[in-house]
Amino acid sequence: MQKQLTHSDLREILTRVEKPGRYVGNEWNSITKEWGDRFSVALAFPDIYEVGMSNLGLKILYHTINKQDWAVCERVYSPWIDMENELRANDLPLYSLETFTPLNEFDVVGFTLQYELSYTNVLNALDLGKIPVRSSERSEEDPIVIAGGPNAFMPEPLADYIDVFIIGEGEYAIIEFLEKLKVLREWDLDRERILLELTKLKGVYVPRFYQEKYDEKGNYNGLIPTNTDVPIGVSKRIVKDLDKVDYPTEMIVPNIDIVHDRSFVELFRGCTQGCRFCQAGMIYRPVRERNPDTILKLSEQLIKNTGYDELSLTSLSTADYKEINNLLDELNDCFNPQPVSLSLPSLRVDAFSVNLAQKVQSGKKSGLTFAPEAGSQRLRDVINKKVTEENLLTAVRTAFHAGWDKVKLYFMIGLPTETYEDLQGIVDLSYKIIDLYKKETGKKRLKLNIGTSTFVPKPHTPFQWKGQLSEEQVKERQKFLRDKLRHKSINFSWNDPEPSLLEACLAKGDRRMGEVLYHAFQNGAKFDGWSDQLQYETWLQAFSKVGVKTEHFANRDLDFYEDLPWDHIHSGVSKSFLEQEYKRAVEEGNTPDCSHKMKDCSNCNVCFDYNVFPDRKGWSKR
């Protein structure tokens, strides 16, 4: 029988916490079903409400599961520190927003893994939800704990805590998984047998049936199945045709302001640019576009059903959508005279993108953001960022003439082969933009924001074999830029190297990093992605307790012949292609944007592996 918390359980404690709207549910378009005999799923986002409610993937899965009459899907977000303290002090469990049901009452609890520094929140949510943190300690009565999202492509640090990983895109995979699990439960099989049967589904990885090997020096030496019935490797799932899959047009409208408080329509998935540092650009291949007619229809429904006055056109590189110009014109005509603004969250560094931005920012100019990533042409060639200094200067010149006087540029520190000459390139480029603004406008009110982040080498990219710079090296380079970028028009920002070091360890780690994670969690680590919450010393003590060093996971260059802790997870992009791209990077060579033209094919293998050779879709005859 479903157990629920009552309003009286929560009424008093909600008066003592910041933003109680995070914890009460009942938002516009939220779905509350009678449980009855329905199969129950809790979708858990391991961060606060404002962050989780902005996640498109969670919106899609919530909609997809709740469309099934036999299933009920509810939401859970990590409570902030004050609410956690209240729950623990009053011995109350973490609960869902729709029916206030404790986490341990669900059949399935599913986490979305977007960011390595949310992993302690995963463990903390399980503990708060009265679910044993370790998979091996769960009983027949406990939920099956699953995880998906981009970080499921490097699952080993969470292998001891997640029962099942679903690799790749989830619209079809999650329904197949739940349908099979529902049947297996009806057959009254034990937990171990259920998990074994689930490994027969494509895209499903069950860690308990695999064992890590290490050599005499403690180096990772591969993963072997402990049961002959499980696959040696697990391939990702994809949605081949986005026009044939449901998309949520009744998105939940939050109770309070959230990070991205607007409606979203997804233009396409994947990216053909081939930036060598970008994990998303590799694991989300191949590119699959939605038809413009579909996008128009979805957009109208979204605005009608949510009441939002802003629509974000999302993708990894929005300007690469084939019909983007026509689409913006059609959307502007569609919503006229409604005060609906359009936003383009990911633009290329070129004048074309500025012209697109003009179409969606016809009034007050809020600012333009570009990501050159590196300060010199040499280093941009290394990372395969197909942007020249001329491209950037032409783009900002066009922006200045169009009335923009606020520009933000993103760069990374510590990219492979980076030298101080490359860093000087960031400085030189910044001052060229200041001079260009004065020359083109005759004014002095330019606001130039220069943001830098520390490069984190990610699995399934050409730079997966590369080590990260040490903390000391990162700090030295940040100081170099701080000293050089002292100008009244420039606002220079950077991030502390410590979170980036932990991110690299968790991204590239094996199951020993899972033990480090567990010890950090036990000693209070949580919300590690929040600068004011990171307990770095707690993490260092956890590394010491387990007997491993940060340098082993984060800073060490790897050989091509080494076994990698994510080799058993297949993104569709071949390892030989990644190696080829790494070598081409060292040679400062470019790989063309494939654009799904066979003459430009870079032989990454994904189109052949999934038999997806899309011709980009245009307007239908209307």
C-alpha positions as CSV (number, residue, x, y, z in Angstrom):
1,M,0.0,0.0,0.0
2,Q,1.3,3.5,-0.9
3,K,2.5,5.5,2.1
4,Q,2.3,9.3,1.8
5,L,3.4,12.1,4.0
6,T,0.7,14.5,5.0
7,H,0.4,18.3,4.9
8,S,0.7,18.2,8.7
9,D,4.0,16.4,8.4
10,L,5.4,19.2,6.4
11,R,3.5,22.4,7.3
12,E,5.7,23.4,10.2
13,I,9.1,22.6,8.7
14,L,8.3,24.4,5.5
15,T,7.9,27.7,7.5
16,R,11.5,27.3,8.6
17,V,13.2,26.7,5.2
18,E,14.3,29.0,2.4
19,K,12.0,28.8,-0.7
20,P,9.3,26.4,0.5
21,G,8.0,26.5,-3.1
22,R,10.7,24.0,-3.9
23,Y,9.0,21.3,-1.9
24,V,5.2,21.6,-2.3
25,G,4.5,20.5,-5.9
26,N,1.0,21.2,-7.4
27,E,2.5,23.2,-10.3
28,W,0.6,24.1,-13.5
29,N,0.7,21.0,-15.8
30,S,2.1,18.7,-13.2
31,I,0.5,15.2,-13.4
32,T,-1.0,13.5,-10.3
33,K,-2.4,10.0,-10.9
34,E,-4.1,7.5,-8.6
35,W,-1.5,4.8,-8.0
36,G,-3.7,1.8,-7.7
37,D,-1.9,-1.1,-9.4
38,R,0.1,1.3,-11.6
39,F,3.9,0.8,-11.9
40,S,5.5,3.7,-10.1
41,V,8.6,5.7,-11.1
42,A,10.3,8.5,-9.3
43,L,12.5,10.7,-11.6
44,A,15.2,12.2,-9.3
45,F,17.4,15.1,-10.2
46,P,20.4,15.4,-7.9
47,D,20.4,19.1,-7.5
48,I,17.9,21.7,-6.2
49,Y,14.5,22.4,-7.8
50,E,15.6,25.5,-9.7
51,V,18.3,23.5,-11.5
52,G,16.4,20.3,-12.1
53,M,13.2,22.0,-13.3
54,S,15.3,23.5,-16.1
55,N,16.4,20.2,-17.4
56,L,14.8,19.3,-20.8
57,G,15.6,15.6,-20.5
58,L,13.7,15.2,-17.3
59,K,10.7,17.0,-18.8
60,I,10.7,14.6,-21.8
61,L,10.9,11.4,-19.6
62,Y,8.2,12.7,-17.2
63,H,5.9,13.2,-20.2
64,T,6.8,10.0,-21.9
65,I,6.2,7.7,-18.8
66,N,3.0,9.4,-17.7
67,K,1.5,8.9,-21.2
68,Q,1.4,5.2,-20.3
69,D,-1.8,4.4,-18.6
70,W,-0.2,1.5,-16.6
71,A,2.5,3.8,-15.1
72,V,2.8,6.8,-12.8
73,C,5.8,9.1,-12.8
74,E,6.6,11.7,-10.2
75,R,9.5,14.0,-9.5
76,V,12.1,14.4,-6.7
77,Y,14.9,17.0,-6.4
78,S,17.7,17.3,-3.9
79,P,16.6,19.4,-0.9
80,W,18.8,22.3,0.0
81,I,20.8,22.1,3.2
82,D,18.1,23.6,5.4
83,M,15.4,21.3,4.2
84,E,17.7,18.2,4.5
85,N,18.4,19.2,8.1
86,E,14.6,19.4,8.8
87,L,13.9,16.1,7.2
88,R,16.6,14.3,9.2
89,A,15.7,16.1,12.5
90,N,12.1,15.0,12.1
91,D,12.9,11.5,10.7
92,L,11.0,12.2,7.5
93,P,12.1,10.7,4.2
94,L,12.8,12.4,0.9
95,Y,9.5,12.5,-1.0
96,S,8.0,13.1,-4.4
97,L,6.3,16.4,-5.2
98,E,3.2,15.0,-6.8
99,T,1.9,12.8,-3.9
100,F,4.4,13.3,-1.1
101,T,5.3,9.6,-1.4
102,P,8.7,8.6,0.2
103,L,11.3,7.5,-2.3
104,N,11.5,4.0,-1.0
105,E,7.9,3.4,-1.9
106,F,8.4,3.5,-5.6
107,D,9.1,0.6,-7.9
108,V,11.8,2.4,-9.7
109,V,13.9,5.4,-8.8
110,G,15.7,7.0,-11.7
111,F,18.5,9.5,-11.6
112,T,19.7,11.7,-14.4
113,L,23.4,12.2,-14.4
114,Q,24.4,15.5,-15.9
115,Y,27.4,16.5,-13.9
116,E,30.1,14.6,-12.0
117,L,30.0,16.9,-9.0
118,S,26.3,15.9,-8.3
119,Y,27.3,12.3,-7.5
120,T,27.4,12.8,-3.7
121,N,23.8,14.2,-4.1
122,V,22.8,10.9,-5.7
123,L,24.1,9.0,-2.6
124,N,22.6,11.5,-0.3
125,A,19.2,11.3,-2.0
126,L,19.1,7.5,-1.6
127,D,20.0,7.8,2.0
128,L,17.4,10.5,2.6
129,G,14.8,8.4,0.8
130,K,15.5,5.4,3.1
131,I,17.0,3.3,0.3
132,P,20.3,1.5,1.1
133,V,23.1,3.4,-0.7
134,R,24.9,0.4,-1.9
135,S,23.2,-1.8,-4.5
136,S,24.5,-5.0,-2.9
137,E,22.6,-4.1,0.4
138,R,19.2,-3.6,-1.2
139,S,16.4,-6.1,-0.4
140,E,13.6,-7.5,-2.5
141,E,11.3,-4.7,-1.2
142,D,13.6,-1.8,-2.3
143,P,13.2,0.1,-5.6
144,I,15.3,-0.7,-8.6
145,V,17.7,2.3,-8.8
146,I,18.5,3.3,-12.4
147,A,20.5,6.1,-13.9
148,G,20.8,7.7,-17.4
149,G,22.0,10.9,-19.0
150,P,25.3,11.9,-20.5
151,N,27.4,10.7,-17.5
152,A,26.0,7.2,-17.8
153,F,28.6,6.9,-20.5
154,M,31.3,6.7,-17.8
155,P,29.4,4.8,-15.1
156,E,32.1,3.1,-13.0
157,P,32.4,5.6,-10.1
158,L,28.7,4.9,-9.4
159,A,28.7,1.2,-10.2
160,D,28.3,0.1,-6.6
161,Y,25.3,2.4,-6.0
162,I,23.2,2.1,-9.2
163,D,21.4,-1.1,-10.1
164,V,21.0,-0.4,-13.8
165,F,22.4,2.2,-16.2
166,I,20.4,3.0,-19.4
167,I,22.9,4.2,-22.0
168,G,21.8,6.8,-24.6
169,E,18.5,8.5,-25.4
170,G,15.6,7.5,-23.3
171,E,12.3,8.0,-25.0
172,Y,11.9,4.4,-26.3
173,A,14.5,2.8,-24.0
174,I,12.8,3.8,-20.8
175,I,9.4,2.4,-21.8
176,E,10.9,-0.9,-23.0
177,F,12.8,-1.1,-19.7
178,L,9.8,-0.4,-17.6
179,E,7.5,-2.8,-19.5
180,K,10.0,-5.6,-19.1
181,L,10.6,-4.9,-15.4
182,K,6.9,-4.8,-14.8
183,V,6.5,-8.3,-16.4
184,L,9.5,-9.6,-14.5
185,R,8.0,-8.4,-11.2
186,E,4.7,-10.1,-12.1
187,W,6.6,-13.3,-12.6
188,D,7.7,-13.0,-8.9
189,L,11.4,-13.4,-9.8
190,D,14.0,-12.5,-7.2
191,R,16.0,-9.2,-7.5
192,E,19.2,-10.9,-8.9
193,R,17.3,-12.8,-11.6
194,I,15.4,-9.6,-12.5
195,L,18.6,-7.7,-13.0
196,L,20.1,-10.5,-15.0
197,E,17.1,-10.6,-17.4
198,L,17.3,-6.8,-17.8
199,T,20.8,-7.1,-19.3
200,K,19.1,-8.6,-22.4
201,L,17.8,-5.1,-23.4
202,K,19.9,-3.0,-25.7
203,G,21.5,-0.1,-23.9
204,V,21.2,-1.6,-20.4
205,Y,24.3,-2.0,-18.2
206,V,24.0,-3.8,-14.9
207,P,27.4,-3.3,-13.0
208,R,27.0,-6.2,-10.6
209,F,27.6,-8.7,-13.4
210,Y,31.0,-7.3,-14.2
211,Q,34.3,-7.3,-12.3
212,E,37.2,-4.9,-12.6
213,K,40.8,-6.2,-13.0
214,Y,44.0,-4.5,-11.9
215,D,47.6,-5.3,-12.5
216,E,50.2,-5.7,-9.8
217,K,50.8,-1.9,-9.8
218,G,47.2,-1.1,-9.2
219,N,46.5,0.1,-12.8
220,Y,43.1,-0.6,-14.3
221,N,43.3,-3.7,-16.5
222,G,39.8,-4.0,-17.9
223,L,36.3,-5.2,-17.0
224,I,35.1,-8.8,-17.4
225,P,31.6,-10.3,-17.2
226,T,31.0,-12.6,-14.2
227,N,28.1,-14.2,-16.0
228,T,28.2,-15.6,-19.5
229,D,24.7,-14.4,-20.3
230,V,25.6,-10.7,-20.1
231,P,27.1,-8.7,-23.1
232,I,30.8,-7.8,-23.1
233,G,29.9,-4.3,-24.1
234,V,26.8,-2.1,-24.0
235,S,25.8,0.1,-27.0
236,K,23.8,3.4,-26.6
237,R,20.2,3.8,-27.7
238,I,19.2,6.5,-30.1
239,V,16.0,7.9,-31.5
240,K,16.4,7.7,-35.2
241,D,13.5,10.1,-36.2
242,L,12.7,13.0,-33.9
243,D,9.4,13.7,-35.7
244,K,8.1,10.3,-34.7
245,V,8.7,10.6,-31.0
246,D,6.4,12.4,-28.6
247,Y,7.6,15.8,-27.2
248,P,6.1,17.4,-24.1
249,T,4.0,20.5,-25.0
250,E,2.4,20.8,-21.6
251,M,5.6,21.4,-19.7
252,I,5.4,22.0,-15.9
253,V,5.4,25.7,-15.0
254,P,7.4,26.1,-11.8
255,N,6.2,27.5,-8.5
256,I,9.3,29.8,-8.2
257,D,11.9,31.3,-10.5
258,I,14.2,28.7,-11.9
259,V,17.5,28.9,-13.8
260,H,15.9,28.6,-17.3
261,D,12.4,29.9,-16.7
262,R,11.0,29.5,-20.3
263,S,9.6,27.0,-22.7
264,F,12.0,24.8,-24.8
265,V,11.7,23.4,-28.3
266,E,14.5,21.0,-29.4
267,L,15.6,21.6,-33.0
268,F,17.9,18.7,-33.4
269,R,20.3,16.3,-31.6
270,G,23.9,15.8,-32.3
271,C,26.6,18.0,-33.8
272,T,28.8,17.8,-36.8
273,Q,31.4,20.4,-35.8
274,G,33.8,17.8,-34.2
275,C,35.4,19.9,-31.4
276,R,37.8,17.5,-29.8
277,F,37.2,18.5,-26.2
278,C,33.4,18.2,-26.5
279,Q,31.9,15.0,-25.1
280,A,28.3,16.0,-26.0
281,G,29.4,16.4,-29.6
282,M,30.7,12.9,-29.7
283,I,28.1,10.9,-27.7
284,Y,25.0,12.5,-29.2
285,R,26.0,11.8,-32.8
286,P,24.6,11.4,-35.4
287,V,22.8,14.7,-36.2
288,R,19.0,14.3,-36.5
289,E,16.9,17.3,-37.2
290,R,13.2,17.9,-36.5
291,N,11.1,19.1,-39.5
292,P,10.5,22.8,-39.3
293,D,6.7,22.2,-39.6
294,T,6.9,20.0,-36.5
295,I,8.9,22.7,-34.6
296,L,6.3,25.4,-35.5
297,K,3.4,23.2,-34.3
298,L,5.2,22.3,-31.1
299,S,6.1,25.9,-30.4
300,E,2.6,27.1,-30.8
301,Q,1.3,24.4,-28.4
302,L,4.1,25.1,-25.8
303,I,3.3,28.8,-25.6
304,K,-0.5,28.1,-25.5
305,N,-0.2,25.5,-22.8
306,T,2.4,27.1,-20.5
307,G,1.7,30.8,-20.8
308,Y,5.4,31.5,-21.2
309,D,6.4,34.6,-23.2
310,E,9.9,33.2,-24.1
311,L,10.8,30.2,-26.2
312,S,14.3,28.8,-26.3
313,L,15.4,27.0,-29.5
314,T,17.7,24.4,-28.1
315,S,20.5,22.2,-29.6
316,L,24.2,21.9,-29.4
317,S,24.7,24.5,-32.2
318,T,21.5,26.2,-33.1
319,A,22.9,28.2,-36.0
320,D,23.7,24.9,-37.7
321,Y,20.0,24.0,-38.1
322,K,19.5,24.0,-41.9
323,E,16.3,26.1,-42.0
324,I,17.1,28.4,-39.1
325,N,16.6,31.6,-41.0
326,N,13.2,30.6,-42.3
327,L,12.2,29.1,-39.0
328,L,12.9,32.3,-37.1
329,D,10.8,34.3,-39.7
330,E,8.0,31.8,-39.4
331,L,8.1,31.8,-35.6
332,N,8.1,35.6,-35.4
333,D,5.1,35.7,-37.8
334,C,3.4,33.0,-35.9
335,F,3.5,34.8,-32.5
336,N,2.9,38.3,-33.8
337,P,1.4,40.4,-32.1
338,Q,2.0,38.2,-29.0
339,P,4.9,39.4,-26.9
340,V,6.8,36.1,-27.3
341,S,10.6,36.4,-27.4
342,L,12.9,33.8,-28.9
343,S,16.2,32.8,-27.5
344,L,19.2,31.1,-29.2
345,P,21.3,29.5,-26.5
346,S,24.2,28.2,-28.7
347,L,25.6,30.4,-31.5
348,R,28.6,30.0,-33.7
349,V,31.3,32.7,-33.8
350,D,30.4,34.4,-37.0
351,A,28.4,37.3,-38.5
352,F,25.6,34.9,-39.5
353,S,24.9,34.2,-35.8
354,V,24.8,37.9,-35.1
355,N,22.2,38.3,-37.8
356,L,20.2,35.5,-36.3
357,A,20.5,37.2,-32.9
358,Q,19.1,40.4,-34.4
359,K,16.0,38.6,-35.4
360,V,15.3,37.5,-31.9
361,Q,16.5,40.7,-30.0
362,S,14.7,43.4,-32.0
363,G,14.4,45.6,-28.9
364,K,16.9,46.1,-26.1
365,K,20.2,44.3,-26.7
366,S,20.9,42.2,-23.7
367,G,24.3,40.9,-24.8
368,L,26.0,38.4,-27.1
369,T,28.0,35.3,-26.1
370,F,30.6,33.5,-28.2
371,A,32.9,30.7,-27.3
372,P,36.3,30.9,-29.2
373,E,37.6,28.4,-26.5
374,A,41.3,29.2,-27.3
375,G,43.2,32.5,-27.9
376,S,45.4,31.5,-30.8
377,Q,44.7,30.0,-34.2
378,R,47.2,27.3,-33.5
379,L,45.4,26.1,-30.4
380,R,42.0,26.4,-32.1
381,D,43.3,24.1,-34.7
382,V,44.4,21.6,-32.0
383,I,40.9,21.4,-30.6
384,N,39.3,21.5,-34.1
385,K,37.4,24.7,-33.3
386,K,36.8,26.0,-36.8
387,V,36.9,29.7,-35.9
388,T,39.4,32.3,-37.0
389,E,40.2,35.6,-35.4
390,E,38.7,37.2,-38.5
391,N,35.5,35.3,-37.9
392,L,35.3,36.7,-34.4
393,L,36.2,40.3,-35.2
394,T,33.7,40.3,-38.1
395,A,31.1,39.0,-35.8
396,V,31.7,41.6,-33.1
397,R,31.9,44.3,-35.7
398,T,28.5,43.3,-37.0
399,A,27.2,43.3,-33.4
400,F,28.6,46.7,-32.7
401,H,26.9,48.2,-35.8
402,A,23.6,46.5,-34.8
403,G,23.7,48.2,-31.4
404,W,25.3,45.7,-29.0
405,D,27.7,47.0,-26.5
406,K,28.0,43.9,-24.2
407,V,29.9,40.9,-25.4
408,K,30.9,37.7,-23.5
409,L,33.7,35.4,-24.6
410,Y,34.4,31.9,-23.2
411,F,37.8,30.3,-23.2
412,M,39.3,27.2,-21.6
413,I,42.6,27.1,-19.7
414,G,44.8,24.0,-19.9
415,L,43.9,22.7,-23.3
416,P,46.3,20.1,-24.7
417,T,49.6,21.6,-26.0
418,E,48.6,25.0,-24.5
419,T,51.5,27.5,-24.1
420,Y,51.7,31.0,-22.6
421,E,51.7,32.3,-26.2
422,D,48.3,30.8,-26.6
423,L,47.2,32.6,-23.3
424,Q,48.6,35.8,-24.6
425,G,46.3,35.3,-27.6
426,I,43.3,35.7,-25.3
427,V,44.8,39.0,-24.1
428,D,45.6,40.3,-27.6
429,L,42.1,39.3,-28.9
430,S,40.4,41.1,-26.0
431,Y,42.2,44.4,-26.6
432,K,41.6,44.1,-30.3
433,I,37.9,44.0,-29.6
434,I,38.1,47.0,-27.3
435,D,39.9,49.0,-30.0
436,L,37.4,47.8,-32.7
437,Y,34.5,49.0,-30.6
438,K,36.0,52.5,-30.2
439,K,36.8,52.6,-33.9
440,E,33.4,51.5,-35.1
441,T,31.2,53.3,-32.6
442,G,33.3,56.2,-31.3
443,K,32.1,55.3,-27.8
444,K,33.7,53.9,-24.6
445,R,30.9,52.0,-22.9
446,L,31.8,48.5,-24.1
447,K,31.4,45.8,-21.5
448,L,33.6,42.8,-22.4
449,N,33.2,39.8,-20.2
450,I,36.0,37.2,-20.5
451,G,35.1,33.9,-18.8
452,T,37.5,31.1,-18.4
453,S,37.1,27.5,-17.2
454,T,39.6,24.8,-16.6
455,F,39.8,22.1,-19.3
456,V,38.6,18.7,-18.1
457,P,39.5,15.7,-20.3
458,K,36.3,13.7,-20.8
459,P,35.8,10.0,-21.8
460,H,34.6,9.3,-25.4
461,T,36.5,12.3,-26.8
462,P,39.9,12.5,-28.6
463,F,41.4,14.0,-25.4
464,Q,40.4,11.1,-23.2
465,W,44.0,10.0,-23.1
466,K,45.2,13.5,-22.0
467,G,45.9,14.4,-18.4
468,Q,44.7,17.6,-16.8
469,L,47.0,20.4,-15.6
470,S,47.9,20.4,-11.9
471,E,46.2,22.9,-9.6
472,E,49.4,24.9,-9.4
473,Q,49.7,25.2,-13.2
474,V,46.1,26.3,-13.5
475,K,46.5,28.9,-10.8
476,E,49.7,30.3,-12.5
477,R,47.8,30.6,-15.8
478,Q,44.9,32.3,-14.2
479,K,47.2,34.8,-12.5
480,F,48.9,35.5,-15.9
481,L,45.5,36.4,-17.4
482,R,44.3,38.4,-14.4
483,D,47.5,40.5,-14.6
484,K,47.1,41.1,-18.3
485,L,43.4,41.8,-18.5
486,R,43.2,44.8,-16.2
487,H,41.1,47.2,-18.1
488,K,37.9,49.2,-17.2
489,S,36.0,47.6,-20.1
490,I,37.0,44.0,-19.1
491,N,35.4,41.8,-16.5
492,F,37.6,38.7,-16.2
493,S,36.2,35.6,-14.4
494,W,37.7,32.2,-13.6
495,N,36.8,29.1,-11.6
496,D,38.8,27.5,-8.8
497,P,40.9,24.6,-10.0
498,E,39.8,22.2,-7.2
499,P,36.3,21.4,-8.5
500,S,37.7,20.8,-12.0
501,L,40.2,18.4,-10.5
502,L,37.4,16.4,-8.8
503,E,35.4,16.5,-12.0
504,A,38.3,15.0,-13.9
505,C,38.7,12.3,-11.3
506,L,35.1,11.3,-11.3
507,A,34.9,11.5,-15.1
508,K,37.9,9.2,-15.7
509,G,37.7,7.1,-12.6
510,D,37.1,3.4,-12.1
511,R,35.3,1.8,-9.1
512,R,38.0,2.9,-6.7
513,M,36.7,6.4,-7.3
514,G,33.3,5.1,-6.2
515,E,34.9,4.3,-2.8
516,V,36.4,7.8,-2.6
517,L,32.9,9.1,-3.4
518,Y,31.3,7.0,-0.7
519,H,33.8,8.2,2.0
520,A,33.4,11.8,1.0
521,F,29.6,11.4,1.2
522,Q,29.8,9.7,4.6
523,N,31.8,12.7,5.9
524,G,29.3,15.3,4.7
525,A,30.2,16.1,1.1
526,K,27.2,17.3,-1.0
527,F,26.5,20.0,-3.5
528,D,30.1,19.8,-4.6
529,G,29.3,21.9,-7.7
530,W,28.4,24.8,-5.5
531,S,31.5,26.8,-4.7
532,D,30.3,27.7,-1.2
533,Q,29.4,24.1,-0.4
534,L,32.5,22.2,-1.7
535,Q,34.4,20.5,1.1
536,Y,37.7,20.0,-0.6
537,E,39.6,18.7,2.4
538,T,36.9,16.1,3.0
539,W,37.6,14.8,-0.5
540,L,41.3,14.8,0.0
541,Q,40.8,12.8,3.2
542,A,38.6,10.3,1.2
543,F,41.4,9.8,-1.4
544,S,43.8,9.1,1.4
545,K,41.4,6.7,3.1
546,V,41.0,4.6,-0.1
547,G,44.7,4.8,-0.9
548,V,44.6,6.4,-4.3
549,K,45.8,9.8,-5.6
550,T,44.1,12.5,-7.6
551,E,47.0,12.6,-10.0
552,H,46.4,9.0,-11.0
553,F,42.9,9.8,-12.4
554,A,43.1,13.4,-13.3
555,N,46.7,14.4,-14.3
556,R,48.2,11.4,-15.8
557,D,48.6,11.0,-19.6
558,L,47.3,7.6,-20.8
559,D,48.7,5.3,-23.5
560,F,46.6,4.3,-26.4
561,Y,47.0,0.6,-25.5
562,E,45.7,1.1,-21.9
563,D,42.3,-0.3,-20.9
564,L,39.9,2.5,-20.0
565,P,37.2,2.3,-17.4
566,W,34.5,3.2,-20.0
567,D,35.7,1.0,-22.9
568,H,32.7,-1.3,-22.4
569,I,30.2,1.5,-23.0
570,H,29.9,2.1,-26.8
571,S,28.9,5.6,-28.0
572,G,29.0,4.5,-31.7
573,V,32.1,6.6,-32.3
574,S,34.9,4.2,-32.8
575,K,37.9,4.3,-30.5
576,S,40.2,4.2,-33.6
577,F,38.6,7.4,-34.8
578,L,39.2,9.1,-31.4
579,E,42.9,8.0,-31.5
580,Q,43.2,9.3,-35.1
581,E,41.7,12.7,-33.9
582,Y,44.1,12.9,-31.0
583,K,47.1,12.4,-33.3
584,R,45.7,14.9,-35.7
585,A,45.3,17.4,-32.8
586,V,49.0,17.0,-31.9
587,E,49.8,17.8,-35.6
588,E,47.5,20.8,-35.4
589,G,45.3,19.5,-38.2
590,N,41.6,20.1,-38.9
591,T,38.9,17.6,-39.5
592,P,36.1,19.1,-41.6
593,D,32.5,19.5,-40.4
594,C,31.0,16.3,-41.8
595,S,27.5,17.9,-42.4
596,H,26.4,14.3,-43.3
597,K,27.9,14.6,-46.7
598,M,29.7,11.4,-47.7
599,K,32.5,13.3,-49.4
600,D,33.3,15.0,-46.0
601,C,32.8,11.8,-43.9
602,S,35.4,11.6,-41.2
603,N,34.8,7.9,-40.6
604,C,33.7,8.2,-37.0
605,N,31.6,5.1,-37.7
606,V,28.4,6.2,-35.9
607,C,26.2,6.6,-39.0
608,F,27.2,3.2,-40.2
609,D,26.8,1.6,-36.7
610,Y,23.3,2.9,-36.3
611,N,22.3,2.9,-40.0
612,V,21.2,6.6,-39.8
613,F,22.1,8.6,-42.9
614,P,19.7,11.6,-42.6
615,D,19.1,14.0,-45.3
616,R,18.3,17.3,-43.6
617,K,14.6,18.0,-43.7
618,G,13.2,21.1,-45.3
619,W,9.8,22.7,-45.4
620,S,6.9,20.6,-46.5
621,K,4.7,21.9,-49.3
622,R,2.0,23.9,-47.7
